[in-house]
Amino acid sequence: MIFLGIGANLAGSGHPNALATCEAALLALPGVGIRIEARSPWYESEPVPRSDQPWYVNAVLKAHSNLAPDALLTALHVVEARFGRLRGAANAARSLDLDLLDHQGRVSAEGEWPVLPHPRMDLRAFVLLPLRDLHPLWRHPRSDASLEALIAALPDGQAMRRLSD
């Protein structure tokens, strides 16, 4: 199984808001070799770390692709760029954020790119809660921790609300 994170807190090129941008991005993924098998509900989450930015729209996707992890992450970056994503300062507002969270349970070796599983996914409610909606029995490939244990250990200050199914 491949799990991807999708989110935005700014409207992307030609879209009225962050949710519309994310929904359009879902339609673009098959064009780069990524088939979406399932999507969690959409959530709204406050920026991490807290800031005066708009809240994010987030979901997790279960996907299939024949692409190797490095090619898959490159394809995700291509889609982000199509929707106006500019890479700059860390934690900056963004029109689209696509993250490779887990690629078939792979664990990267030291210095390998991309880092798998995603290095901060276990610290982010906006990843763990939607992932639980899709695959409640998922376990972290590096630590073997359950989703429930990871969620219980989340740092405070990550407000979220479910938007839709």
Buried (B, 14 or more C-beta within 10 A) or exposed (E): BBBBBBBBBBBBEEBEBBBBBBBBBBEBBEEBEBEBEEBBBBBBBBBBEEEEBBBBBBBBBBBEBEBEBEEBBEBBBEBBBBBBBEEEEEEEBBBBBBBBBBBEBBBBEEEEEBBBBBEEBBBBBBBBBBBBBBBEEBBBBBEEBBBEEBBEEBEEEBEBEEEEE
